[in-house]
Amino acid sequence: MRSMEIQKMSFPKIMPLLESCIREMEGAAKKIRATLKTFPIGRLRVSPHRGSYQYFHVAENSKQVGSRGTYIPTSQRNLACGLAQRSYNETMTEAFTRGADSLKFALQELNRLEIENSFTAQGPGRCQLLCPIYLPDDLYAERWQKVEYQGKLFYEDEVLLTTVKGERVRSKSEVIIANMLNQMGVPYRYEYPLRLSSGRVVYPDFTCLNVRTREEFIWEHFGRMNDEDYQVKTFRKLDSYAMDGYIHGVNLIYTMENDVRPVNSKTIELLVQQFLL
């Protein structure tokens, strides 16, 4: 049976995207609604007049449906502006509120589909026979983590440094990064081979998975920035990554240190929170 493509399905991104849009719309509606008290009460009636416009203030408590309102002279243009802005802000408040409500409904419907559990609900016997169309986050991360690969070789004279998972790495700073990723539940591969468009194979320090969005990030740590030759190689490497579409803050994370400023655990934690959770 031909395996279906599950690696890059966009569904995992839909849920957090909807939730983010709902928060933004509700926040916008709240901010705009708060401005209404700063504008004059009532409605604005606009009437074309000799190639221009005349403006009228219709009182809010006016009982006359067809009320023309009180004429607003040019000297009181700020009143017309305030009434116009009030009406527009009310419209935008309603639009954002309706938009948020619509997205909430869509989110509820997606949750009812139970896409997350459809595969495991088939039972262990059937699961062994299926090519899954969509995997729940935990199984996706588990399969991603179990991918076998050949990383860079270690030389005999290299210092033996290991992470809490028992993995061998090349520097104390990489131990700190690996342990932080593990502590915060971020799947990663150490020195996973990456083939660039030039055909050259490189080994980023870490390849990390954002389980929520299923996006992969490469993480490079540059630990000898006090060395000028190392600096040149570092910037050359970053340029090479950029040419292949690996952009800092998009799908590339990097940290740096020198003899004066060592790697900071808090900085690593913030980067993980920002890009990998």
PASEBA-1860 file (N, C-alpha, C; in nm, 3 decimals):
! residues 277
1> MRSMEIQK> 0.085/-0.120/0.000/0.000/0.000/0.000/0.088/0.125/0.000 ~ 0.054/0.218/-0.085/0.133/0.340/-0.094/0.109/0.428/0.029 ~ 0.216/0.472/0.091/0.204/0.555/0.212/0.156/0.695/0.178 ~ 0.062/0.745/0.255/0.012/0.881/0.235/0.106/0.981/0.302 ~ 0.110/1.101/0.246/0.196/1.207/0.300/0.132/1.267/0.425 ~ 0.197/1.247/0.539/0.143/1.303/0.663/0.237/1.406/0.724 ~ 0.359/1.418/0.669/0.459/1.501/0.734/0.424/1.649/0.733 ~ 0.364/1.698/0.625/0.345/1.841/0.610/0.198/1.882/0.607
9> MSFPKIMP> 0.109/1.796/0.658/-0.033/1.834/0.659/-0.052/1.961/0.740 ~ -0.140/2.048/0.690/-0.157/2.179/0.753/-0.259/2.179/0.865 ~ -0.335/2.069/0.882/-0.440/2.069/0.983/-0.390/2.105/1.123 ~ -0.273/2.055/1.168/-0.227/2.090/1.303/-0.211/2.239/1.324 ~ -0.190/2.315/1.216/-0.170/2.458/1.229/-0.303/2.533/1.237 ~ -0.412/2.468/1.193/-0.540/2.537/1.184/-0.592/2.573/1.323 ~ -0.589/2.476/1.415/-0.646/2.498/1.548/-0.580/2.615/1.620 ~ -0.447/2.615/1.637/-0.385/2.730/1.705/-0.403/2.860/1.629
17> LLESCIRE> -0.411/2.852/1.495/-0.431/2.972/1.415/-0.569/3.030/1.442 ~ -0.671/2.943/1.447/-0.806/2.990/1.479/-0.811/3.051/1.619 ~ -0.749/2.984/1.714/-0.749/3.035/1.851/-0.681/3.171/1.859 ~ -0.571/3.187/1.785/-0.500/3.315/1.782/-0.586/3.424/1.719 ~ -0.654/3.390/1.609/-0.741/3.488/1.542/-0.857/3.530/1.632 ~ -0.912/3.434/1.706/-1.022/3.465/1.798/-0.975/3.564/1.904 ~ -0.858/3.537/1.962/-0.804/3.627/2.064/-0.781/3.767/2.008 ~ -0.726/3.774/1.887/-0.698/3.904/1.827/-0.827/3.980/1.798
25> MEGAAKKI> -0.928/3.911/1.745/-1.055/3.976/1.713/-1.126/4.023/1.840 ~ -1.127/3.939/1.942/-1.191/3.979/2.068/-1.116/4.096/2.131 ~ -0.983/4.092/2.123/-0.904/4.204/2.176/-0.930/4.332/2.101 ~ -0.940/4.324/1.968/-0.968/4.443/1.887/-1.106/4.499/1.918 ~ -1.205/4.410/1.930/-1.341/4.455/1.961/-1.345/4.525/2.097 ~ -1.273/4.471/2.194/-1.271/4.531/2.328/-1.208/4.670/2.325 ~ -1.095/4.683/2.253/-1.027/4.813/2.246/-1.113/4.917/2.176 ~ -1.174/4.877/2.065/-1.256/4.972/1.989/-1.379/5.011/2.068
33> RATLKTFP> -1.440/4.913/2.137/-1.560/4.942/2.217/-1.528/5.044/2.326 ~ -1.407/5.037/2.381/-1.367/5.129/2.487/-1.357/5.273/2.437 ~ -1.337/5.291/2.306/-1.324/5.427/2.252/-1.459/5.496/2.235 ~ -1.568/5.420/2.236/-1.699/5.478/2.206/-1.738/5.588/2.305 ~ -1.695/5.574/2.429/-1.732/5.672/2.530/-1.665/5.807/2.508 ~ -1.565/5.810/2.419/-1.495/5.937/2.392/-1.560/6.017/2.281 ~ -1.660/5.960/2.215/-1.725/6.028/2.103/-1.864/6.080/2.142 ~ -1.913/6.182/2.074/-2.046/6.237/2.105/-2.156/6.135/2.079
41> IGRLRVSP> -2.265/6.149/2.156/-2.379/6.059/2.144/-2.465/6.103/2.025 ~ -2.520/6.004/1.955/-2.611/6.036/1.845/-2.563/5.978/1.714 ~ -2.637/6.015/1.606/-2.603/5.967/1.473/-2.572/6.086/1.382 ~ -2.501/6.055/1.275/-2.468/6.157/1.176/-2.548/6.132/1.049 ~ -2.616/6.236/1.002/-2.684/6.226/0.872/-2.607/6.312/0.772 ~ -2.577/6.253/0.657/-2.500/6.322/0.554/-2.591/6.349/0.435 ~ -2.591/6.474/0.389/-2.677/6.514/0.277/-2.594/6.586/0.170 ~ -2.595/6.536/0.045/-2.524/6.606/-0.063/-2.581/6.747/-0.081
49> HRGSYQYF> -2.492/6.843/-0.104/-2.539/6.982/-0.116/-2.441/7.062/-0.202 ~ -2.487/7.096/-0.325/-2.410/7.182/-0.416/-2.265/7.135/-0.434 ~ -2.251/7.009/-0.467/-2.118/6.954/-0.493/-2.038/6.922/-0.369 ~ -2.097/6.941/-0.254/-2.030/6.909/-0.129/-2.128/6.834/-0.039 ~ -2.111/6.843/0.091/-2.199/6.772/0.183/-2.236/6.861/0.300 ~ -2.358/6.839/0.351/-2.401/6.900/0.476/-2.418/6.789/0.579 ~ -2.387/6.823/0.703/-2.391/6.723/0.809/-2.493/6.764/0.915 ~ -2.566/6.662/0.966/-2.671/6.686/1.064/-2.653/6.590/1.182
57> HVAENSKQ> -2.676/6.643/1.301/-2.665/6.564/1.423/-2.804/6.516/1.463 ~ -2.823/6.384/1.454/-2.951/6.325/1.493/-2.937/6.271/1.634 ~ -3.015/6.327/1.727/-3.004/6.288/1.868/-3.039/6.141/1.887 ~ -2.972/6.078/1.982/-2.993/5.935/2.007/-3.135/5.907/2.052 ~ -3.193/5.999/2.130/-3.327/5.977/2.184/-3.436/6.032/2.093 ~ -3.400/6.062/1.967/-3.499/6.116/1.874/-3.603/6.009/1.843 ~ -3.731/6.042/1.861/-3.839/5.946/1.837/-3.891/5.955/1.694 ~ -3.847/6.053/1.624/-3.894/6.075/1.488/-3.804/5.996/1.392
65> VGSRGTYI> -3.859/5.892/1.327/-3.781/5.803/1.243/-3.711/5.879/1.132 ~ -3.781/5.970/1.069/-3.724/6.044/0.957/-3.663/6.175/0.999 ~ -3.623/6.187/1.124/-3.570/6.314/1.174/-3.448/6.357/1.095 ~ -3.449/6.483/1.051/-3.336/6.536/0.975/-3.220/6.572/1.066 ~ -3.250/6.595/1.193/-3.145/6.630/1.286/-3.111/6.778/1.281 ~ -3.014/6.815/1.363/-2.972/6.955/1.373/-2.851/6.979/1.284 ~ -2.858/7.082/1.204/-2.749/7.114/1.111/-2.619/7.142/1.188 ~ -2.510/7.087/1.138/-2.379/7.108/1.201/-2.300/7.207/1.115
73> PTSQRNLA> -2.277/7.326/1.165/-2.202/7.425/1.087/-2.055/7.386/1.074 ~ -1.988/7.450/0.979/-1.846/7.422/0.955/-1.762/7.444/1.080 ~ -1.803/7.539/1.160/-1.727/7.570/1.282/-1.731/7.455/1.383 ~ -1.827/7.363/1.366/-1.839/7.248/1.457/-1.804/7.117/1.384 ~ -1.710/7.124/1.292/-1.673/7.006/1.213/-1.624/6.890/1.302 ~ -1.562/6.924/1.415/-1.517/6.819/1.506/-1.632/6.732/1.554 ~ -1.751/6.793/1.569/-1.869/6.717/1.609/-1.906/6.616/1.501 ~ -1.903/6.660/1.375/-1.934/6.570/1.264/-1.831/6.456/1.258
81> CGLAQRSY> -1.705/6.491/1.277/-1.599/6.388/1.275/-1.620/6.286/1.386 ~ -1.655/6.335/1.505/-1.677/6.246/1.618/-1.794/6.151/1.596 ~ -1.904/6.205/1.540/-2.021/6.121/1.512/-1.990/6.016/1.406 ~ -1.916/6.059/1.302/-1.879/5.966/1.196/-1.789/5.855/1.249 ~ -1.693/5.894/1.332/-1.599/5.796/1.388/-1.670/5.700/1.481 ~ -1.766/5.751/1.557/-1.842/5.666/1.648/-1.917/5.558/1.570 ~ -1.984/5.600/1.462/-2.059/5.505/1.381/-1.967/5.399/1.321 ~ -1.852/5.445/1.270/-1.756/5.351/1.210/-1.702/5.254/1.315
89> NETMTEAF> -1.667/5.305/1.433/-1.613/5.219/1.539/-1.716/5.118/1.586 ~ -1.843/5.160/1.592/-1.949/5.066/1.629/-1.960/4.954/1.527 ~ -1.951/4.990/1.399/-1.956/4.890/1.292/-1.840/4.792/1.302 ~ -1.720/4.845/1.328/-1.603/4.758/1.338/-1.608/4.669/1.462 ~ -1.662/4.722/1.571/-1.679/4.640/1.692/-1.769/4.522/1.664 ~ -1.881/4.549/1.597/-1.975/4.441/1.563/-1.911/4.341/1.466 ~ -1.833/4.392/1.370/-1.770/4.304/1.271/-1.669/4.210/1.338 ~ -1.585/4.264/1.426/-1.487/4.181/1.495/-1.556/4.081/1.588
97> TRGADSLK> -1.663/4.123/1.654/-1.736/4.034/1.744/-1.799/3.919/1.665 ~ -1.863/3.952/1.551/-1.923/3.848/1.468/-1.816/3.754/1.413 ~ -1.702/3.812/1.374/-1.593/3.729/1.323/-1.542/3.632/1.427 ~ -1.524/3.679/1.550/-1.477/3.592/1.658/-1.578/3.482/1.687 ~ -1.707/3.517/1.687/-1.811/3.417/1.711/-1.813/3.311/1.601 ~ -1.792/3.354/1.477/-1.790/3.259/1.365/-1.673/3.163/1.377 ~ -1.557/3.215/1.416/-1.439/3.130/1.431/-1.454/3.034/1.549 ~ -1.521/3.080/1.656/-1.546/2.992/1.770/-1.633/2.874/1.726
105> FALQELNR> -1.734/2.903/1.643/-1.821/2.796/1.593/-1.740/2.698/1.508 ~ -1.654/2.753/1.421/-1.571/2.667/1.337/-1.479/2.580/1.422 ~ -1.425/2.637/1.529/-1.336/2.563/1.619/-1.412/2.450/1.688 ~ -1.534/2.478/1.730/-1.617/2.375/1.793/-1.644/2.260/1.697 ~ -1.674/2.295/1.571/-1.702/2.192/1.471/-1.578/2.106/1.443 ~ -1.462/2.169/1.437/-1.339/2.094/1.415/-1.311/1.999/1.531 ~ -1.338/2.045/1.653/-1.318/1.960/1.770/-1.410/1.839/1.766 ~ -1.530/1.857/1.713/-1.626/1.746/1.706/-1.583/1.640/1.605
113> LEIENSFT> -1.500/1.678/1.510/-1.457/1.582/1.408/-1.370/1.471/1.465 ~ -1.308/1.497/1.579/-1.223/1.399/1.647/-1.113/1.346/1.555 ~ -1.058/1.436/1.473/-0.949/1.396/1.384/-0.830/1.345/1.463 ~ -0.805/1.409/1.578/-0.690/1.371/1.661/-0.691/1.223/1.696 ~ -0.811/1.168/1.726/-0.818/1.032/1.780/-0.861/0.928/1.678 ~ -0.883/0.969/1.554/-0.937/0.876/1.454/-0.845/0.757/1.429 ~ -0.714/0.781/1.431/-0.620/0.672/1.402/-0.615/0.572/1.517 ~ -0.591/0.621/1.639/-0.578/0.530/1.753/-0.710/0.460/1.784
121> AQGPGRCQ> -0.823/0.523/1.747/-0.954/0.463/1.772/-0.976/0.336/1.689 ~ -0.893/0.314/1.588/-0.908/0.194/1.505/-0.864/0.068/1.579 ~ -0.790/0.087/1.688/-0.741/-0.028/1.762/-0.601/-0.066/1.719 ~ -0.522/-0.125/1.810/-0.382/-0.156/1.780/-0.364/-0.251/1.663 ~ -0.456/-0.349/1.650/-0.445/-0.444/1.539/-0.458/-0.378/1.404 ~ -0.558/-0.292/1.389/-0.579/-0.222/1.262/-0.469/-0.118/1.238 ~ -0.425/-0.053/1.346/-0.323/0.051/1.330/-0.197/-0.002/1.264 ~ -0.165/-0.130/1.289/-0.046/-0.189/1.229/-0.061/-0.205/1.078
129> LLCPIYLP> -0.185/-0.204/1.028/-0.210/-0.225/0.886/-0.234/-0.095/0.810 ~ -0.253/0.015/0.883/-0.297/0.140/0.820/-0.180/0.231/0.781 ~ -0.202/0.307/0.675/-0.117/0.422/0.642/-0.191/0.544/0.693 ~ -0.153/0.599/0.808/-0.231/0.709/0.867/-0.230/0.834/0.782 ~ -0.347/0.895/0.771/-0.360/1.023/0.702/-0.321/1.136/0.796 ~ -0.354/1.118/0.923/-0.320/1.218/1.024/-0.290/1.148/1.155 ~ -0.181/1.187/1.218/-0.143/1.131/1.347/-0.164/1.234/1.457 ~ -0.211/1.192/1.574/-0.216/1.285/1.687/-0.075/1.330/1.724
137> DDLYAERW> -0.067/1.441/1.794/0.062/1.503/1.822/0.163/1.409/1.885 ~ 0.119/1.332/1.985/0.215/1.248/2.057/0.275/1.140/1.966 ~ 0.191/1.079/1.881/0.243/0.977/1.791/0.329/1.038/1.681 ~ 0.290/1.156/1.635/0.369/1.224/1.533/0.510/1.254/1.586 ~ 0.513/1.310/1.709/0.642/1.343/1.770/0.725/1.217/1.795 ~ 0.657/1.110/1.836/0.728/0.984/1.863/0.793/0.930/1.737 ~ 0.718/0.930/1.626/0.773/0.881/1.499/0.885/0.972/1.449 ~ 0.866/1.102/1.466/0.969/1.198/1.424/1.098/1.174/1.501
145> QKVEYQGK> 1.084/1.148/1.630/1.201/1.130/1.716/1.275/1.000/1.685 ~ 1.202/0.899/1.636/1.261/0.767/1.613/1.331/0.753/1.478 ~ 1.328/0.857/1.396/1.395/0.849/1.266/1.544/0.819/1.287 ~ 1.593/0.718/1.219/1.734/0.680/1.232/1.819/0.761/1.135 ~ 1.939/0.797/1.178/2.028/0.875/1.092/2.172/0.860/1.141 ~ 2.264/0.897/1.055/2.405/0.896/1.089/2.453/1.040/1.104 ~ 2.488/1.078/1.226/2.537/1.212/1.250/2.687/1.221/1.224 ~ 2.745/1.331/1.265/2.891/1.348/1.250/2.963/1.255/1.347
153> LFYEDEVL> 3.078/1.209/1.306/3.157/1.120/1.390/3.236/1.199/1.494 ~ 3.260/1.137/1.607/3.343/1.197/1.711/3.485/1.142/1.699 ~ 3.581/1.229/1.724/3.720/1.185/1.726/3.756/1.134/1.866 ~ 3.856/1.048/1.871/3.892/0.985/1.998/3.938/1.086/2.102 ~ 4.000/1.194/2.056/4.056/1.290/2.152/3.955/1.395/2.197 ~ 3.830/1.385/2.150/3.729/1.483/2.190/3.680/1.455/2.332 ~ 3.652/1.563/2.404/3.604/1.550/2.542/3.469/1.480/2.543 ~ 3.448/1.391/2.640/3.322/1.319/2.651/3.223/1.402/2.732
161> LTTVKGER> 3.122/1.453/2.665/3.016/1.531/2.728/2.883/1.469/2.691 ~ 2.798/1.445/2.791/2.670/1.381/2.764/2.555/1.461/2.825 ~ 2.438/1.446/2.764/2.317/1.513/2.811/2.245/1.423/2.911 ~ 2.136/1.472/2.966/2.058/1.391/3.061/1.998/1.268/2.992 ~ 1.985/1.273/2.859/1.933/1.158/2.784/2.044/1.060/2.748 ~ 2.168/1.093/2.786/2.279/1.005/2.756/2.339/1.026/2.619 ~ 2.301/1.133/2.550/2.355/1.162/2.417/2.490/1.232/2.430 ~ 2.577/1.201/2.339/2.708/1.266/2.339/2.702/1.393/2.254
169> VRSKSEVI> 2.753/1.503/2.308/2.758/1.630/2.236/2.900/1.685/2.246 ~ 2.922/1.803/2.185/3.059/1.850/2.169/3.099/1.965/2.262 ~ 3.003/2.023/2.333/3.040/2.134/2.421/2.945/2.140/2.540 ~ 2.990/2.208/2.645/2.906/2.225/2.763/2.781/2.306/2.730 ~ 2.795/2.402/2.639/2.679/2.483/2.601/2.575/2.398/2.529 ~ 2.621/2.303/2.447/2.527/2.213/2.380/2.458/2.122/2.480 ~ 2.526/2.087/2.587/2.463/2.010/2.695/2.348/2.091/2.754 ~ 2.373/2.220/2.778/2.271/2.308/2.836/2.151/2.319/2.742
177> IANMLNQM> 2.176/2.339/2.613/2.067/2.352/2.516/1.988/2.223/2.507 ~ 2.057/2.110/2.494/1.989/1.981/2.482/1.905/1.951/2.605 ~ 1.959/1.977/2.722/1.885/1.950/2.845/1.763/2.041/2.858 ~ 1.776/2.166/2.812/1.662/2.257/2.817/1.552/2.211/2.721 ~ 1.590/2.169/2.601/1.493/2.117/2.505/1.421/1.996/2.563 ~ 1.497/1.906/2.623/1.438/1.787/2.682/1.347/1.822/2.798 ~ 1.391/1.914/2.882/1.313/1.955/2.999/1.180/2.017/2.957 ~ 1.180/2.091/2.845/1.059/2.160/2.800/0.978/2.079/2.701
185> GVPYRYEY> 1.017/1.953/2.682/0.937/1.862/2.600/0.946/1.885/2.451 ~ 1.058/1.938/2.404/1.076/1.964/2.261/1.157/1.850/2.199 ~ 1.099/1.775/2.104/1.176/1.671/2.035/1.289/1.734/1.954 ~ 1.404/1.668/1.953/1.516/1.721/1.874/1.604/1.607/1.827 ~ 1.682/1.637/1.723/1.784/1.544/1.674/1.917/1.619/1.677 ~ 2.017/1.554/1.732/2.149/1.618/1.740/2.229/1.589/1.614 ~ 2.277/1.695/1.551/2.359/1.686/1.430/2.295/1.597/1.324 ~ 2.169/1.626/1.296/2.096/1.554/1.191/2.140/1.609/1.055
193> PLRLSSGR> 2.177/1.524/0.959/2.229/1.573/0.831/2.125/1.651/0.751 ~ 2.169/1.762/0.695/2.083/1.848/0.614/2.153/1.873/0.481 ~ 2.089/1.836/0.372/2.148/1.857/0.240/2.101/1.991/0.184 ~ 2.196/2.079/0.157/2.165/2.210/0.101/2.145/2.199/-0.050 ~ 2.092/2.306/-0.109/2.063/2.305/-0.252/2.190/2.287/-0.335 ~ 2.303/2.322/-0.279/2.431/2.306/-0.349/2.475/2.160/-0.353 ~ 2.406/2.076/-0.276/2.444/1.936/-0.267/2.530/1.906/-0.146 ~ 2.580/2.010/-0.082/2.665/1.993/0.036/2.581/1.952/0.156
201> VVYPDFTC> 2.632/1.858/0.233/2.562/1.811/0.353/2.624/1.879/0.475 ~ 2.537/1.940/0.556/2.582/2.004/0.680/2.513/1.937/0.797 ~ 2.563/1.963/0.916/2.510/1.899/1.037/2.479/2.006/1.141 ~ 2.360/2.069/1.132/2.323/2.168/1.234/2.330/2.106/1.374 ~ 2.363/2.186/1.471/2.375/2.133/1.608/2.249/2.059/1.651 ~ 2.134/2.124/1.629/2.007/2.062/1.667/1.903/2.085/1.557 ~ 1.825/1.984/1.529/1.705/1.999/1.447/1.588/1.976/1.542 ~ 1.503/2.076/1.559/1.398/2.073/1.661/1.260/2.070/1.596
209> LNVRTREE> 1.166/2.009/1.665/1.029/2.000/1.616/0.936/2.078/1.707 ~ 0.862/2.173/1.649/0.751/2.236/1.720/0.631/2.144/1.702 ~ 0.597/2.068/1.803/0.492/1.967/1.791/0.358/2.030/1.759 ~ 0.333/2.146/1.814/0.203/2.213/1.794/0.180/2.248/1.647 ~ 0.281/2.301/1.582/0.267/2.342/1.441/0.329/2.242/1.345 ~ 0.408/2.148/1.398/0.480/2.048/1.320/0.581/2.111/1.224 ~ 0.633/2.223/1.264/0.739/2.288/1.187/0.874/2.250/1.246 ~ 0.972/2.235/1.159/1.107/2.203/1.202/1.194/2.328/1.202
217> FIWEHFGR> 1.277/2.341/1.304/1.374/2.450/1.317/1.513/2.389/1.329 ~ 1.611/2.452/1.268/1.748/2.414/1.298/1.804/2.515/1.397 ~ 1.884/2.465/1.489/1.941/2.549/1.595/2.093/2.534/1.591 ~ 2.160/2.643/1.567/2.306/2.644/1.568/2.356/2.725/1.688 ~ 2.455/2.670/1.756/2.520/2.745/1.864/2.663/2.776/1.823 ~ 2.696/2.904/1.827/2.831/2.949/1.790/2.905/2.987/1.917 ~ 2.997/2.903/1.957/3.055/2.914/2.091/3.192/2.978/2.101 ~ 3.251/3.021/1.988/3.386/3.080/1.996/3.390/3.214/1.923
225> MNDEDYQV> 3.294/3.300/1.955/3.281/3.427/1.882/3.391/3.527/1.916 ~ 3.480/3.492/2.009/3.596/3.578/2.036/3.706/3.556/1.931 ~ 3.696/3.447/1.855/3.793/3.413/1.751/3.750/3.476/1.618 ~ 3.833/3.562/1.560/3.796/3.634/1.438/3.774/3.540/1.320 ~ 3.858/3.439/1.305/3.839/3.343/1.196/3.707/3.268/1.213 ~ 3.675/3.235/1.337/3.549/3.166/1.367/3.431/3.256/1.333 ~ 3.443/3.385/1.362/3.337/3.480/1.329/3.309/3.481/1.180 ~ 3.416/3.486/1.100/3.400/3.488/0.954/3.327/3.362/0.908
233> KTFRKLDS> 3.367/3.247/0.961/3.302/3.120/0.924/3.156/3.119/0.968 ~ 3.129/3.178/1.083/2.992/3.183/1.134/2.901/3.261/1.041 ~ 2.943/3.381/1.004/2.860/3.464/0.917/2.848/3.403/0.778 ~ 2.953/3.335/0.734/2.945/3.266/0.605/2.841/3.153/0.613 ~ 2.839/3.083/0.724/2.741/2.974/0.742/2.599/3.030/0.745 ~ 2.578/3.141/0.817/2.445/3.201/0.823/2.400/3.249/0.686 ~ 2.492/3.305/0.608/2.459/3.346/0.471/2.418/3.226/0.387 ~ 2.491/3.116/0.404/2.461/2.994/0.329/2.323/2.942/0.365
241> YAMDGYIH> 2.290/2.944/0.495/2.157/2.901/0.538/2.049/2.991/0.477 ~ 2.072/3.121/0.479/1.974/3.216/0.426/1.947/3.189/0.278 ~ 2.052/3.159/0.203/2.035/3.131/0.060/1.951/3.006/0.037 ~ 1.947/2.917/0.136/1.866/2.796/0.125/1.731/2.809/0.195 ~ 1.697/2.931/0.237/1.565/2.953/0.296/1.557/2.936/0.445 ~ 1.672/2.922/0.511/1.672/2.911/0.658/1.701/3.048/0.717 ~ 1.594/3.111/0.764/1.600/3.249/0.810/1.585/3.255/0.961 ~ 1.669/3.335/1.025/1.662/3.349/1.170/1.524/3.398/1.213
249> GVNLIYTM> 1.464/3.328/1.308/1.332/3.364/1.358/1.218/3.304/1.278 ~ 1.249/3.240/1.166/1.146/3.174/1.085/1.159/3.023/1.097 ~ 1.274/2.971/1.060/1.300/2.828/1.076/1.443/2.801/1.121 ~ 1.509/2.908/1.164/1.646/2.898/1.214/1.659/2.973/1.347 ~ 1.719/2.908/1.444/1.750/2.969/1.573/1.902/2.960/1.591 ~ 1.962/3.067/1.640/2.104/3.055/1.673/2.134/3.128/1.803 ~ 2.232/3.076/1.874/2.282/3.139/1.996/2.433/3.155/1.981 ~ 2.487/3.253/2.052/2.630/3.282/2.043/2.688/3.305/2.182
257> ENDVRPVN> 2.817/3.286/2.193/2.887/3.320/2.317/3.034/3.345/2.287 ~ 3.099/3.416/2.378/3.244/3.435/2.371/3.301/3.418/2.511 ~ 3.426/3.450/2.527/3.491/3.429/2.657/3.433/3.519/2.766 ~ 3.377/3.631/2.725/3.324/3.728/2.822/3.177/3.701/2.854 ~ 3.099/3.665/2.751/2.956/3.642/2.770/2.921/3.498/2.734 ~ 2.915/3.409/2.834/2.879/3.269/2.808/2.731/3.256/2.775 ~ 2.693/3.138/2.728/2.553/3.113/2.695/2.467/3.129/2.820 ~ 2.347/3.184/2.800/2.257/3.214/2.910/2.137/3.120/2.907
265> SKTIELLV> 2.116/3.045/3.014/2.006/2.948/3.019/1.870/3.015/3.001 ~ 1.855/3.135/3.056/1.728/3.206/3.044/1.700/3.242/2.899 ~ 1.804/3.282/2.826/1.787/3.313/2.684/1.742/3.190/2.607 ~ 1.803/3.077/2.637/1.765/2.952/2.571/1.619/2.919/2.600 ~ 1.579/2.934/2.725/1.440/2.907/2.763/1.344/2.997/2.688 ~ 1.377/3.125/2.676/1.290/3.220/2.605/1.279/3.185/2.457 ~ 1.389/3.143/2.396/1.387/3.104/2.255/1.300/2.981/2.234 ~ 1.309/2.886/2.325/1.224/2.766/2.317/1.077/2.804/2.327
273> QQFLL> 1.045/2.889/2.423/0.906/2.933/2.440/0.855/3.007/2.317 ~ 0.940/3.088/2.257/0.899/3.171/2.144/0.877/3.090/2.017 ~ 0.962/2.992/1.990/0.960/2.926/1.860/0.922/2.778/1.862 ~ 0.934/2.712/1.974/0.922/2.566/1.972/0.808/2.510/2.055 ~ 0.727/2.597/2.116/0.613/2.548/2.196/0.481/2.599/2.139
END
